[in-house]
């Protein structure tokens, strides 16, 4: 493992999710770790960005602003990745 780029993380999943990850990883011929790294990369980065912009004691205006930002980011994410599934844009 390249410890300069990667960090070992341990967490517990629902058994069904674990089995589904196994199936997907096998079908894609990648390790579960590689699958989870790839799947989580962008969503976690977006969530970290949102969390960083939210003040410790958010006001209703802060929440409204963040909701709008989240919606825009999610629409952009879906549009960017819809081609990967062969879906029309």
mmCIF file as gemmi writes it, N, C-alpha and C atoms, coordinates in Angstrom:
data_model
loop_
_atom_site.group_PDB
_atom_site.id
_atom_site.type_symbol
_atom_site.label_atom_id
_atom_site.label_alt_id
_atom_site.label_comp_id
_atom_site.label_asym_id
_atom_site.label_entity_id
_atom_site.label_seq_id
_atom_site.pdbx_PDB_ins_code
_atom_site.Cartn_x
_atom_site.Cartn_y
_atom_site.Cartn_z
_atom_site.occupancy
_atom_site.B_iso_or_equiv
_atom_site.pdbx_formal_charge
_atom_site.auth_seq_id
_atom_site.auth_asym_id
_atom_site.pdbx_PDB_model_num
ATOM 1 N N . UNK Axp A 1 ? 0.846 -1.177 0 1 0 ? 1 A 1
ATOM 2 C CA . UNK Axp A 1 ? 0 0 0 1 0 ? 1 A 1
ATOM 3 C C . UNK Axp A 1 ? 0.892 1.241 0 1 0 ? 1 A 1
ATOM 4 N N . UNK Axp A 2 ? 0.56 2.202 -0.835 1 0 ? 2 A 1
ATOM 5 C CA . UNK Axp A 2 ? 1.292 3.46 -0.921 1 0 ? 2 A 1
ATOM 6 C C . UNK Axp A 2 ? 0.817 4.375 0.204 1 0 ? 2 A 1
ATOM 7 N N . UNK Axp A 3 ? 1.536 4.392 1.323 1 0 ? 3 A 1
ATOM 8 C CA . UNK Axp A 3 ? 1.085 5.17 2.484 1 0 ? 3 A 1
ATOM 9 C C . UNK Axp A 3 ? 1.255 6.669 2.299 1 0 ? 3 A 1
ATOM 10 N N . UNK Axp A 4 ? 1.948 7.087 1.247 1 0 ? 4 A 1
ATOM 11 C CA . UNK Axp A 4 ? 2.015 8.517 0.951 1 0 ? 4 A 1
ATOM 12 C C . UNK Axp A 4 ? 0.692 9.023 0.404 1 0 ? 4 A 1
ATOM 13 N N . UNK Axp A 5 ? -0.012 8.172 -0.311 1 0 ? 5 A 1
ATOM 14 C CA . UNK Axp A 5 ? -1.274 8.56 -0.948 1 0 ? 5 A 1
ATOM 15 C C . UNK Axp A 5 ? -2.498 7.95 -0.283 1 0 ? 5 A 1
ATOM 16 N N . UNK Axp A 6 ? -2.326 6.827 0.381 1 0 ? 6 A 1
ATOM 17 C CA . UNK Axp A 6 ? -3.47 6.079 0.9 1 0 ? 6 A 1
ATOM 18 C C . UNK Axp A 6 ? -3.382 5.936 2.411 1 0 ? 6 A 1
ATOM 19 N N . UNK Axp A 7 ? -4.535 5.844 3.062 1 0 ? 7 A 1
ATOM 20 C CA . UNK Axp A 7 ? -4.602 5.612 4.503 1 0 ? 7 A 1
ATOM 21 C C . UNK Axp A 7 ? -5.593 4.49 4.761 1 0 ? 7 A 1
ATOM 22 N N . UNK Axp A 8 ? -5.211 3.575 5.609 1 0 ? 8 A 1
ATOM 23 C CA . UNK Axp A 8 ? -6.108 2.471 5.953 1 0 ? 8 A 1
ATOM 24 C C . UNK Axp A 8 ? -7.228 3.014 6.841 1 0 ? 8 A 1
ATOM 25 N N . UNK Axp A 9 ? -8.459 2.639 6.508 1 0 ? 9 A 1
ATOM 26 C CA . UNK Axp A 9 ? -9.636 3.073 7.259 1 0 ? 9 A 1
ATOM 27 C C . UNK Axp A 9 ? -10.502 1.86 7.531 1 0 ? 9 A 1
ATOM 28 N N . UNK Axp A 10 ? -10.974 1.743 8.754 1 0 ? 10 A 1
ATOM 29 C CA . UNK Axp A 10 ? -11.827 0.626 9.123 1 0 ? 10 A 1
ATOM 30 C C . UNK Axp A 10 ? -13.194 1.159 9.501 1 0 ? 10 A 1
ATOM 31 N N . UNK Axp A 11 ? -14.239 0.562 8.958 1 0 ? 11 A 1
ATOM 32 C CA . UNK Axp A 11 ? -15.602 0.925 9.318 1 0 ? 11 A 1
ATOM 33 C C . UNK Axp A 11 ? -16.497 -0.276 9.12 1 0 ? 11 A 1
ATOM 34 N N . UNK Axp A 12 ? -17.698 -0.188 9.664 1 0 ? 12 A 1
ATOM 35 C CA . UNK Axp A 12 ? -18.646 -1.301 9.615 1 0 ? 12 A 1
ATOM 36 C C . UNK Axp A 12 ? -19.807 -0.923 8.703 1 0 ? 12 A 1
ATOM 37 N N . UNK Axp A 13 ? -20.18 -1.853 7.827 1 0 ? 13 A 1
ATOM 38 C CA . UNK Axp A 13 ? -21.291 -1.661 6.895 1 0 ? 13 A 1
ATOM 39 C C . UNK Axp A 13 ? -22.402 -2.653 7.211 1 0 ? 13 A 1
ATOM 40 N N . UNK Axp A 14 ? -23.592 -2.345 6.74 1 0 ? 14 A 1
ATOM 41 C CA . UNK Axp A 14 ? -24.665 -3.333 6.79 1 0 ? 14 A 1
ATOM 42 C C . UNK Axp A 14 ? -24.223 -4.526 5.943 1 0 ? 14 A 1
ATOM 43 N N . UNK Axp A 15 ? -24.572 -5.71 6.359 1 0 ? 15 A 1
ATOM 44 C CA . UNK Axp A 15 ? -24.155 -6.915 5.64 1 0 ? 15 A 1
ATOM 45 C C . UNK Axp A 15 ? -24.593 -6.854 4.175 1 0 ? 15 A 1
ATOM 46 N N . UNK Axp A 16 ? -25.806 -6.4 3.915 1 0 ? 16 A 1
ATOM 47 C CA . UNK Axp A 16 ? -26.296 -6.321 2.538 1 0 ? 16 A 1
ATOM 48 C C . UNK Axp A 16 ? -25.4 -5.404 1.693 1 0 ? 16 A 1
ATOM 49 N N . UNK Axp A 17 ? -25.002 -4.27 2.253 1 0 ? 17 A 1
ATOM 50 C CA . UNK Axp A 17 ? -24.114 -3.356 1.529 1 0 ? 17 A 1
ATOM 51 C C . UNK Axp A 17 ? -22.767 -4.025 1.261 1 0 ? 17 A 1
ATOM 52 N N . UNK Axp A 18 ? -22.242 -4.723 2.241 1 0 ? 18 A 1
ATOM 53 C CA . UNK Axp A 18 ? -20.982 -5.458 2.088 1 0 ? 18 A 1
ATOM 54 C C . UNK Axp A 18 ? -21.08 -6.458 0.932 1 0 ? 18 A 1
ATOM 55 N N . UNK Axp A 19 ? -22.163 -7.215 0.902 1 0 ? 19 A 1
ATOM 56 C CA . UNK Axp A 19 ? -22.348 -8.216 -0.155 1 0 ? 19 A 1
ATOM 57 C C . UNK Axp A 19 ? -22.51 -7.553 -1.516 1 0 ? 19 A 1
ATOM 58 N N . UNK Axp A 20 ? -23.207 -6.427 -1.549 1 0 ? 20 A 1
ATOM 59 C CA . UNK Axp A 20 ? -23.372 -5.707 -2.81 1 0 ? 20 A 1
ATOM 60 C C . UNK Axp A 20 ? -22.036 -5.167 -3.307 1 0 ? 20 A 1
ATOM 61 N N . UNK Axp A 21 ? -21.219 -4.638 -2.395 1 0 ? 21 A 1
ATOM 62 C CA . UNK Axp A 21 ? -19.878 -4.175 -2.784 1 0 ? 21 A 1
ATOM 63 C C . UNK Axp A 21 ? -19.04 -5.321 -3.338 1 0 ? 21 A 1
ATOM 64 N N . UNK Axp A 22 ? -19.127 -6.483 -2.704 1 0 ? 22 A 1
ATOM 65 C CA . UNK Axp A 22 ? -18.405 -7.651 -3.209 1 0 ? 22 A 1
ATOM 66 C C . UNK Axp A 22 ? -18.824 -7.972 -4.631 1 0 ? 22 A 1
ATOM 67 N N . UNK Axp A 23 ? -20.119 -8.005 -4.875 1 0 ? 23 A 1
ATOM 68 C CA . UNK Axp A 23 ? -20.637 -8.324 -6.208 1 0 ? 23 A 1
ATOM 69 C C . UNK Axp A 23 ? -20.15 -7.311 -7.245 1 0 ? 23 A 1
ATOM 70 N N . UNK Axp A 24 ? -20.295 -6.042 -6.934 1 0 ? 24 A 1
ATOM 71 C CA . UNK Axp A 24 ? -19.895 -4.998 -7.881 1 0 ? 24 A 1
ATOM 72 C C . UNK Axp A 24 ? -18.4 -5.07 -8.155 1 0 ? 24 A 1
ATOM 73 N N . UNK Axp A 25 ? -17.601 -5.206 -7.097 1 0 ? 25 A 1
ATOM 74 C CA . UNK Axp A 25 ? -16.14 -5.267 -7.27 1 0 ? 25 A 1
ATOM 75 C C . UNK Axp A 25 ? -15.74 -6.457 -8.135 1 0 ? 25 A 1
ATOM 76 N N . UNK Axp A 26 ? -16.361 -7.601 -7.895 1 0 ? 26 A 1
ATOM 77 C CA . UNK Axp A 26 ? -16.048 -8.784 -8.713 1 0 ? 26 A 1
ATOM 78 C C . UNK Axp A 26 ? -16.415 -8.548 -10.17 1 0 ? 26 A 1
ATOM 79 N N . UNK Axp A 27 ? -17.606 -7.989 -10.407 1 0 ? 27 A 1
ATOM 80 C CA . UNK Axp A 27 ? -18.045 -7.741 -11.792 1 0 ? 27 A 1
ATOM 81 C C . UNK Axp A 27 ? -17.144 -6.733 -12.488 1 0 ? 27 A 1
ATOM 82 N N . UNK Axp A 28 ? -16.657 -5.756 -11.726 1 0 ? 28 A 1
ATOM 83 C CA . UNK Axp A 28 ? -15.803 -4.724 -12.313 1 0 ? 28 A 1
ATOM 84 C C . UNK Axp A 28 ? -14.33 -5.14 -12.325 1 0 ? 28 A 1
ATOM 85 N N . UNK Axp A 29 ? -14.047 -6.288 -11.69 1 0 ? 29 A 1
ATOM 86 C CA . UNK Axp A 29 ? -12.678 -6.813 -11.605 1 0 ? 29 A 1
ATOM 87 C C . UNK Axp A 29 ? -11.722 -5.815 -10.937 1 0 ? 29 A 1
ATOM 88 N N . UNK Axp A 30 ? -12.2 -5.248 -9.819 1 0 ? 30 A 1
ATOM 89 C CA . UNK Axp A 30 ? -11.368 -4.361 -9.001 1 0 ? 30 A 1
ATOM 90 C C . UNK Axp A 30 ? -11.515 -4.806 -7.546 1 0 ? 30 A 1
ATOM 91 N N . UNK Axp A 31 ? -10.634 -4.344 -6.709 1 0 ? 31 A 1
ATOM 92 C CA . UNK Axp A 31 ? -10.757 -4.653 -5.281 1 0 ? 31 A 1
ATOM 93 C C . UNK Axp A 31 ? -11.88 -3.807 -4.679 1 0 ? 31 A 1
ATOM 94 N N . UNK Axp A 32 ? -12.388 -4.263 -3.554 1 0 ? 32 A 1
ATOM 95 C CA . UNK Axp A 32 ? -13.402 -3.464 -2.846 1 0 ? 32 A 1
ATOM 96 C C . UNK Axp A 32 ? -12.818 -2.112 -2.48 1 0 ? 32 A 1
ATOM 97 N N . UNK Axp A 33 ? -11.561 -2.097 -2.064 1 0 ? 33 A 1
ATOM 98 C CA . UNK Axp A 33 ? -10.923 -0.836 -1.687 1 0 ? 33 A 1
ATOM 99 C C . UNK Axp A 33 ? -10.887 0.141 -2.856 1 0 ? 33 A 1
ATOM 100 N N . UNK Axp A 34 ? -10.502 -0.353 -4.016 1 0 ? 34 A 1
ATOM 101 C CA . UNK Axp A 34 ? -10.452 0.518 -5.197 1 0 ? 34 A 1
ATOM 102 C C . UNK Axp A 34 ? -11.848 1.024 -5.54 1 0 ? 34 A 1
ATOM 103 N N . UNK Axp A 35 ? -12.831 0.145 -5.476 1 0 ? 35 A 1
ATOM 104 C CA . UNK Axp A 35 ? -14.206 0.534 -5.764 1 0 ? 35 A 1
ATOM 105 C C . UNK Axp A 35 ? -14.675 1.628 -4.809 1 0 ? 35 A 1
ATOM 106 N N . UNK Axp A 36 ? -14.473 1.418 -3.524 1 0 ? 36 A 1
ATOM 107 C CA . UNK Axp A 36 ? -14.927 2.398 -2.531 1 0 ? 36 A 1
ATOM 108 C C . UNK Axp A 36 ? -14.172 3.713 -2.689 1 0 ? 36 A 1
ATOM 109 N N . UNK Axp A 37 ? -12.846 3.653 -2.931 1 0 ? 37 A 1
ATOM 110 C CA . UNK Axp A 37 ? -12.075 4.887 -3.157 1 0 ? 37 A 1
ATOM 111 C C . UNK Axp A 37 ? -12.654 5.682 -4.32 1 0 ? 37 A 1
ATOM 112 N N . UNK Axp A 38 ? -12.915 5.001 -5.427 1 0 ? 38 A 1
ATOM 113 C CA . UNK Axp A 38 ? -13.432 5.682 -6.616 1 0 ? 38 A 1
ATOM 114 C C . UNK Axp A 38 ? -14.835 6.235 -6.403 1 0 ? 38 A 1
ATOM 115 N N . UNK Axp A 39 ? -15.687 5.451 -5.754 1 0 ? 39 A 1
ATOM 116 C CA . UNK Axp A 39 ? -17.079 5.862 -5.563 1 0 ? 39 A 1
ATOM 117 C C . UNK Axp A 39 ? -17.187 7.036 -4.587 1 0 ? 39 A 1
ATOM 118 N N . UNK Axp A 40 ? -16.367 7.041 -3.552 1 0 ? 40 A 1
ATOM 119 C CA . UNK Axp A 40 ? -16.476 8.067 -2.515 1 0 ? 40 A 1
ATOM 120 C C . UNK Axp A 40 ? -15.715 9.354 -2.812 1 0 ? 40 A 1
ATOM 121 N N . UNK Axp A 41 ? -14.768 9.314 -3.716 1 0 ? 41 A 1
ATOM 122 C CA . UNK Axp A 41 ? -13.871 10.441 -3.945 1 0 ? 41 A 1
ATOM 123 C C . UNK Axp A 41 ? -14.611 11.776 -4.123 1 0 ? 41 A 1
ATOM 124 N N . UNK Axp A 42 ? -15.445 11.877 -5.128 1 0 ? 42 A 1
ATOM 125 C CA . UNK Axp A 42 ? -16.114 13.145 -5.414 1 0 ? 42 A 1
ATOM 126 C C . UNK Axp A 42 ? -17.196 13.505 -4.398 1 0 ? 42 A 1
ATOM 127 N N . UNK Axp A 43 ? -18.088 12.57 -4.036 1 0 ? 43 A 1
ATOM 128 C CA . UNK Axp A 43 ? -19.121 12.941 -3.059 1 0 ? 43 A 1
ATOM 129 C C . UNK Axp A 43 ? -18.551 13.411 -1.72 1 0 ? 43 A 1
ATOM 130 N N . UNK Axp A 44 ? -17.501 12.76 -1.235 1 0 ? 44 A 1
ATOM 131 C CA . UNK Axp A 44 ? -16.911 13.178 0.038 1 0 ? 44 A 1
ATOM 132 C C . UNK Axp A 44 ? -16.255 14.551 -0.112 1 0 ? 44 A 1
ATOM 133 N N . UNK Axp A 45 ? -15.606 14.809 -1.233 1 0 ? 45 A 1
ATOM 134 C CA . UNK Axp A 45 ? -15.002 16.129 -1.475 1 0 ? 45 A 1
ATOM 135 C C . UNK Axp A 45 ? -16.081 17.212 -1.489 1 0 ? 45 A 1
ATOM 136 N N . UNK Axp A 46 ? -17.216 16.928 -2.138 1 0 ? 46 A 1
ATOM 137 C CA . UNK Axp A 46 ? -18.314 17.902 -2.148 1 0 ? 46 A 1
ATOM 138 C C . UNK Axp A 46 ? -18.842 18.148 -0.74 1 0 ? 46 A 1
ATOM 139 N N . UNK Axp A 47 ? -19.063 17.069 0.013 1 0 ? 47 A 1
ATOM 140 C CA . UNK Axp A 47 ? -19.59 17.203 1.365 1 0 ? 47 A 1
ATOM 141 C C . UNK Axp A 47 ? -18.618 17.966 2.265 1 0 ? 47 A 1
ATOM 142 N N . UNK Axp A 48 ? -17.319 17.732 2.109 1 0 ? 48 A 1
ATOM 143 C CA . UNK Axp A 48 ? -16.316 18.46 2.897 1 0 ? 48 A 1
ATOM 144 C C . UNK Axp A 48 ? -16.342 19.942 2.553 1 0 ? 48 A 1
ATOM 145 N N . UNK Axp A 49 ? -16.502 20.254 1.262 1 0 ? 49 A 1
ATOM 146 C CA . UNK Axp A 49 ? -16.585 21.656 0.838 1 0 ? 49 A 1
ATOM 147 C C . UNK Axp A 49 ? -17.801 22.317 1.461 1 0 ? 49 A 1
ATOM 148 N N . UNK Axp A 50 ? -18.944 21.611 1.439 1 0 ? 50 A 1
ATOM 149 C CA . UNK Axp A 50 ? -20.165 22.173 2.031 1 0 ? 50 A 1
ATOM 150 C C . UNK Axp A 50 ? -19.997 22.392 3.53 1 0 ? 50 A 1
ATOM 151 N N . UNK Axp A 51 ? -19.427 21.411 4.207 1 0 ? 51 A 1
ATOM 152 C CA . UNK Axp A 51 ? -19.24 21.522 5.662 1 0 ? 51 A 1
ATOM 153 C C . UNK Axp A 51 ? -18.3 22.672 6.005 1 0 ? 51 A 1
ATOM 154 N N . UNK Axp A 52 ? -17.278 22.872 5.186 1 0 ? 52 A 1
ATOM 155 C CA . UNK Axp A 52 ? -16.304 23.933 5.446 1 0 ? 52 A 1
ATOM 156 C C . UNK Axp A 52 ? -16.906 25.32 5.278 1 0 ? 52 A 1
ATOM 157 N N . UNK Axp A 53 ? -17.937 25.442 4.437 1 0 ? 53 A 1
ATOM 158 C CA . UNK Axp A 53 ? -18.521 26.764 4.19 1 0 ? 53 A 1
ATOM 159 C C . UNK Axp A 53 ? -19.639 27.101 5.165 1 0 ? 53 A 1
ATOM 160 N N . UNK Axp A 54 ? -20.066 26.136 5.948 1 0 ? 54 A 1
ATOM 161 C CA . UNK Axp A 54 ? -21.168 26.359 6.885 1 0 ? 54 A 1
ATOM 162 C C . UNK Axp A 54 ? -20.621 26.839 8.222 1 0 ? 54 A 1
ATOM 163 N N . UNK Axp A 55 ? -21.096 27.989 8.722 1 0 ? 55 A 1
ATOM 164 C CA . UNK Axp A 55 ? -20.608 28.466 10.018 1 0 ? 55 A 1
ATOM 165 C C . UNK Axp A 55 ? -21.022 27.525 11.152 1 0 ? 55 A 1
ATOM 166 N N . UNK Axp A 56 ? -20.35 27.645 12.29 1 0 ? 56 A 1
ATOM 167 C CA . UNK Axp A 56 ? -20.636 26.783 13.445 1 0 ? 56 A 1
ATOM 168 C C . UNK Axp A 56 ? -22.086 26.92 13.91 1 0 ? 56 A 1
ATOM 169 N N . UNK Axp A 57 ? -22.618 28.104 13.845 1 0 ? 57 A 1
ATOM 170 C CA . UNK Axp A 57 ? -24.018 28.353 14.231 1 0 ? 57 A 1
ATOM 171 C C . UNK Axp A 57 ? -24.773 28.912 13.036 1 0 ? 57 A 1
ATOM 172 N N . UNK Axp A 58 ? -25.165 28.046 12.106 1 0 ? 58 A 1
ATOM 173 C CA . UNK Axp A 58 ? -25.777 28.543 10.864 1 0 ? 58 A 1
ATOM 174 C C . UNK Axp A 58 ? -27.13 29.201 11.102 1 0 ? 58 A 1
ATOM 175 N N . UNK Axp A 59 ? -27.369 30.239 10.338 1 0 ? 59 A 1
ATOM 176 C CA . UNK Axp A 59 ? -28.659 30.927 10.346 1 0 ? 59 A 1
ATOM 177 C C . UNK Axp A 59 ? -29.54 30.295 9.27 1 0 ? 59 A 1
ATOM 178 N N . UNK Axp A 60 ? -30.828 30.6 9.273 1 0 ? 60 A 1
ATOM 179 C CA . UNK Axp A 60 ? -31.677 30.12 8.172 1 0 ? 60 A 1
ATOM 180 C C . UNK Axp A 60 ? -31.162 30.577 6.805 1 0 ? 60 A 1
ATOM 181 N N . UNK Axp A 61 ? -30.6 31.775 6.747 1 0 ? 61 A 1
ATOM 182 C CA . UNK Axp A 61 ? -30.049 32.261 5.474 1 0 ? 61 A 1
ATOM 183 C C . UNK Axp A 61 ? -28.84 31.416 5.052 1 0 ? 61 A 1
ATOM 184 N N . UNK Axp A 62 ? -28 31.02 6.019 1 0 ? 62 A 1
ATOM 185 C CA . UNK Axp A 62 ? -26.86 30.153 5.712 1 0 ? 62 A 1
ATOM 186 C C . UNK Axp A 62 ? -27.343 28.81 5.17 1 0 ? 62 A 1
ATOM 187 N N . UNK Axp A 63 ? -28.356 28.258 5.816 1 0 ? 63 A 1
ATOM 188 C CA . UNK Axp A 63 ? -28.897 26.964 5.387 1 0 ? 63 A 1
ATOM 189 C C . UNK Axp A 63 ? -29.497 27.068 3.985 1 0 ? 63 A 1
ATOM 190 N N . UNK Axp A 64 ? -30.186 28.159 3.709 1 0 ? 64 A 1
ATOM 191 C CA . UNK Axp A 64 ? -30.781 28.35 2.382 1 0 ? 64 A 1
ATOM 192 C C . UNK Axp A 64 ? -29.699 28.481 1.32 1 0 ? 64 A 1
ATOM 193 N N . UNK Axp A 65 ? -28.647 29.247 1.623 1 0 ? 65 A 1
ATOM 194 C CA . UNK Axp A 65 ? -27.538 29.405 0.686 1 0 ? 65 A 1
ATOM 195 C C . UNK Axp A 65 ? -26.88 28.055 0.418 1 0 ? 65 A 1
ATOM 196 N N . UNK Axp A 66 ? -26.637 27.299 1.493 1 0 ? 66 A 1
ATOM 197 C CA . UNK Axp A 66 ? -25.978 26.005 1.332 1 0 ? 66 A 1
ATOM 198 C C . UNK Axp A 66 ? -26.853 25.037 0.545 1 0 ? 66 A 1
ATOM 199 N N . UNK Axp A 67 ? -28.147 25.058 0.783 1 0 ? 67 A 1
ATOM 200 C CA . UNK Axp A 67 ? -29.057 24.183 0.042 1 0 ? 67 A 1
ATOM 201 C C . UNK Axp A 67 ? -28.973 24.471 -1.454 1 0 ? 67 A 1
ATOM 202 N N . UNK Axp A 68 ? -28.949 25.742 -1.817 1 0 ? 68 A 1
ATOM 203 C CA . UNK Axp A 68 ? -28.827 26.114 -3.231 1 0 ? 68 A 1
ATOM 204 C C . UNK Axp A 68 ? -27.507 25.658 -3.825 1 0 ? 68 A 1
ATOM 205 N N . UNK Axp A 69 ? -26.429 25.829 -3.058 1 0 ? 69 A 1
ATOM 206 C CA . UNK Axp A 69 ? -25.107 25.393 -3.52 1 0 ? 69 A 1
ATOM 207 C C . UNK Axp A 69 ? -25.071 23.871 -3.698 1 0 ? 69 A 1
ATOM 208 N N . UNK Axp A 70 ? -25.658 23.152 -2.743 1 0 ? 70 A 1
ATOM 209 C CA . UNK Axp A 70 ? -25.683 21.689 -2.827 1 0 ? 70 A 1
ATOM 210 C C . UNK Axp A 70 ? -26.463 21.231 -4.055 1 0 ? 70 A 1
ATOM 211 N N . UNK Axp A 71 ? -27.611 21.85 -4.29 1 0 ? 71 A 1
ATOM 212 C CA . UNK Axp A 71 ? -28.42 21.471 -5.45 1 0 ? 71 A 1
ATOM 213 C C . UNK Axp A 71 ? -27.644 21.678 -6.74 1 0 ? 71 A 1
ATOM 214 N N . UNK Axp A 72 ? -26.986 22.817 -6.861 1 0 ? 72 A 1
ATOM 215 C CA . UNK Axp A 72 ? -26.196 23.092 -8.063 1 0 ? 72 A 1
ATOM 216 C C . UNK Axp A 72 ? -25.066 22.095 -8.249 1 0 ? 72 A 1
ATOM 217 N N . UNK Axp A 73 ? -24.363 21.802 -7.159 1 0 ? 73 A 1
ATOM 218 C CA . UNK Axp A 73 ? -23.261 20.837 -7.235 1 0 ? 73 A 1
ATOM 219 C C . UNK Axp A 73 ? -23.755 19.448 -7.614 1 0 ? 73 A 1
ATOM 220 N N . UNK Axp A 74 ? -24.893 19.042 -7.056 1 0 ? 74 A 1
ATOM 221 C CA . UNK Axp A 74 ? -25.419 17.706 -7.346 1 0 ? 74 A 1
ATOM 222 C C . UNK Axp A 74 ? -25.918 17.591 -8.78 1 0 ? 74 A 1
ATOM 223 N N . UNK Axp A 75 ? -26.561 18.635 -9.291 1 0 ? 75 A 1
ATOM 224 C CA . UNK Axp A 75 ? -27.005 18.624 -10.693 1 0 ? 75 A 1
ATOM 225 C C . UNK Axp A 75 ? -25.787 18.512 -11.605 1 0 ? 75 A 1
ATOM 226 N N . UNK Axp A 76 ? -24.75 19.284 -11.307 1 0 ? 76 A 1
ATOM 227 C CA . UNK Axp A 76 ? -23.526 19.232 -12.108 1 0 ? 76 A 1
ATOM 228 C C . UNK Axp A 76 ? -22.883 17.839 -12.033 1 0 ? 76 A 1
ATOM 229 N N . UNK Axp A 77 ? -22.856 17.251 -10.846 1 0 ? 77 A 1
ATOM 230 C CA . UNK Axp A 77 ? -22.298 15.91 -10.659 1 0 ? 77 A 1
ATOM 231 C C . UNK Axp A 77 ? -23.062 14.889 -11.505 1 0 ? 77 A 1
ATOM 232 N N . UNK Axp A 78 ? -24.382 14.945 -11.459 1 0 ? 78 A 1
ATOM 233 C CA . UNK Axp A 78 ? -25.207 14.002 -12.221 1 0 ? 78 A 1
ATOM 234 C C . UNK Axp A 78 ? -24.99 14.189 -13.717 1 0 ? 78 A 1
ATOM 235 N N . UNK Axp A 79 ? -24.976 15.433 -14.173 1 0 ? 79 A 1
ATOM 236 C CA . UNK Axp A 79 ? -24.768 15.688 -15.601 1 0 ? 79 A 1
ATOM 237 C C . UNK Axp A 79 ? -23.397 15.192 -16.052 1 0 ? 79 A 1
ATOM 238 N N . UNK Axp A 80 ? -22.391 15.404 -15.223 1 0 ? 80 A 1
ATOM 239 C CA . UNK Axp A 80 ? -21.029 14.988 -15.563 1 0 ? 80 A 1
ATOM 240 C C . UNK Axp A 80 ? -20.903 13.472 -15.649 1 0 ? 80 A 1
ATOM 241 N N . UNK Axp A 81 ? -21.634 12.752 -14.81 1 0 ? 81 A 1
ATOM 242 C CA . UNK Axp A 81 ? -21.481 11.296 -14.749 1 0 ? 81 A 1
ATOM 243 C C . UNK Axp A 81 ? -22.561 10.526 -15.49 1 0 ? 81 A 1
ATOM 244 N N . UNK Axp A 82 ? -23.584 11.183 -16.006 1 0 ? 82 A 1
ATOM 245 C CA . UNK Axp A 82 ? -24.651 10.444 -16.68 1 0 ? 82 A 1
ATOM 246 C C . UNK Axp A 82 ? -24.149 9.742 -17.926 1 0 ? 82 A 1
ATOM 247 N N . UNK Axp A 83 ? -23.143 10.288 -18.58 1 0 ? 83 A 1
ATOM 248 C CA . UNK Axp A 83 ? -22.576 9.656 -19.769 1 0 ? 83 A 1
ATOM 249 C C . UNK Axp A 83 ? -21.909 8.325 -19.457 1 0 ? 83 A 1
ATOM 250 N N . UNK Axp A 84 ? -21.448 8.156 -18.227 1 0 ? 84 A 1
ATOM 251 C CA . UNK Axp A 84 ? -20.787 6.9 -17.855 1 0 ? 84 A 1
ATOM 252 C C . UNK Axp A 84 ? -21.754 5.724 -17.858 1 0 ? 84 A 1
ATOM 253 N N . UNK Axp A 85 ? -23.034 6.029 -17.713 1 0 ? 85 A 1
ATOM 254 C CA . UNK Axp A 85 ? -24.042 4.974 -17.7 1 0 ? 85 A 1
ATOM 255 C C . UNK Axp A 85 ? -24.704 4.792 -19.055 1 0 ? 85 A 1
ATOM 256 N N . UNK Axp A 86 ? -24.264 5.577 -20.023 1 0 ? 86 A 1
ATOM 257 C CA . UNK Axp A 86 ? -24.864 5.495 -21.34 1 0 ? 86 A 1
ATOM 258 C C . UNK Axp A 86 ? -26.212 6.171 -21.403 1 0 ? 86 A 1
ATOM 259 N N . UNK Axp A 87 ? -26.502 7.064 -20.449 1 0 ? 87 A 1
ATOM 260 C CA . UNK Axp A 87 ? -27.782 7.771 -20.422 1 0 ? 87 A 1
ATOM 261 C C . UNK Axp A 87 ? -27.691 9.017 -21.307 1 0 ? 87 A 1
ATOM 262 N N . UNK Axp A 88 ? -28.783 9.38 -21.944 1 0 ? 88 A 1
ATOM 263 C CA . UNK Axp A 88 ? -28.754 10.598 -22.749 1 0 ? 88 A 1
ATOM 264 C C . UNK Axp A 88 ? -28.635 11.818 -21.844 1 0 ? 88 A 1
ATOM 265 N N . UNK Axp A 89 ? -27.942 12.83 -22.312 1 0 ? 89 A 1
ATOM 266 C CA . UNK Axp A 89 ? -27.765 14.082 -21.545 1 0 ? 89 A 1
ATOM 267 C C . UNK Axp A 89 ? -28.862 15.056 -21.851 1 0 ? 89 A 1
